[in-house]
């Protein structure tokens, strides 16, 4: 089953809104997928495209500075957070 670019864009907007609501706490990929009721691999693909657009940043280390082997946390970039904050005013 193919998903249209318009629907991918709407799901990407939902991801950004979820990350904004969680801010400044980063969220794991599986938590985002669970919240949006989507497949983790699909969400990871969308997060990667958002990362390329500099809207989200990937955190690959835990709080002790040790690299995650198979996990990533995600948060909004400062630019994206400011834009969302201005939209909500």
VMD Tcl script that draws the C-alpha trace (Angstrom):
set ca {
  {0.00 0.00 0.00}
  {1.34 3.40 -0.97}
  {0.83 6.54 1.04}
  {0.42 9.77 -0.86}
  {2.88 12.64 -0.32}
  {0.05 14.75 1.14}
  {-0.68 12.14 3.81}
  {3.03 11.76 4.58}
  {3.17 15.52 5.05}
  {0.21 15.45 7.45}
  {1.77 12.63 9.47}
  {5.03 14.61 9.57}
  {3.08 17.56 10.95}
  {1.62 15.28 13.63}
  {5.14 14.16 14.55}
  {6.26 17.77 14.90}
  {3.22 18.63 17.00}
  {3.86 15.66 19.28}
  {7.52 16.61 19.71}
  {6.46 20.19 20.46}
  {4.09 18.96 23.17}
  {6.90 16.86 24.69}
  {9.49 19.63 24.45}
  {12.12 19.96 25.88}
  {12.05 16.21 26.60}
  {13.18 14.09 23.64}
  {11.05 11.11 22.61}
  {12.09 7.68 21.42}
  {11.02 6.55 17.96}
  {8.83 3.79 19.38}
  {7.00 6.26 21.67}
  {6.25 8.53 18.71}
  {5.03 5.56 16.65}
  {2.84 4.35 19.50}
  {1.34 7.81 20.06}
  {0.51 8.22 16.36}
  {-0.54 4.56 15.89}
  {1.94 4.04 13.07}
  {4.68 1.57 12.19}
  {8.08 2.35 13.76}
  {10.00 1.95 10.49}
  {7.63 4.33 8.71}
  {7.96 6.90 11.50}
  {11.74 6.53 11.45}
  {11.76 7.20 7.71}
  {9.67 10.36 8.20}
  {11.89 11.48 11.10}
  {14.95 11.06 8.89}
  {13.40 13.26 6.21}
  {12.51 15.85 8.87}
  {16.10 15.68 10.10}
  {17.32 16.44 6.56}
  {15.06 19.51 6.58}
  {16.60 20.60 9.93}
  {13.28 20.40 11.77}
  {14.25 17.66 14.22}
  {17.51 16.49 15.70}
  {18.49 12.95 16.54}
  {20.02 12.12 19.91}
  {22.05 8.93 19.84}
  {23.48 9.09 23.38}
  {21.88 8.52 26.76}
  {22.16 10.92 29.69}
  {25.50 9.37 30.73}
  {26.97 9.99 27.26}
  {26.94 6.35 26.18}
  {25.89 5.68 22.58}
  {22.64 3.83 22.02}
  {23.18 0.70 19.98}
  {19.77 0.50 18.31}
  {17.71 3.41 19.60}
  {17.36 7.09 18.92}
  {15.62 9.94 20.67}
  {14.23 12.89 18.77}
  {13.55 16.52 19.62}
  {12.71 19.68 17.71}
  {15.49 21.96 16.56}
  {15.52 25.43 18.11}
  {14.33 26.92 14.81}
  {11.36 24.54 14.58}
  {10.46 25.02 18.25}
  {10.41 28.80 17.82}
  {8.21 28.51 14.73}
  {5.71 26.26 16.52}
  {5.72 28.49 19.56}
  {4.87 31.52 17.39}
  {2.06 29.56 15.69}
  {0.46 28.74 19.02}
  {0.31 32.35 20.20}
}
mol new
graphics top color blue
foreach p $ca { graphics top sphere $p radius 0.5 }
foreach p [lrange $ca 0 end-1] q [lrange $ca 1 end] { graphics top cylinder $p $q radius 0.2 }
display resetview
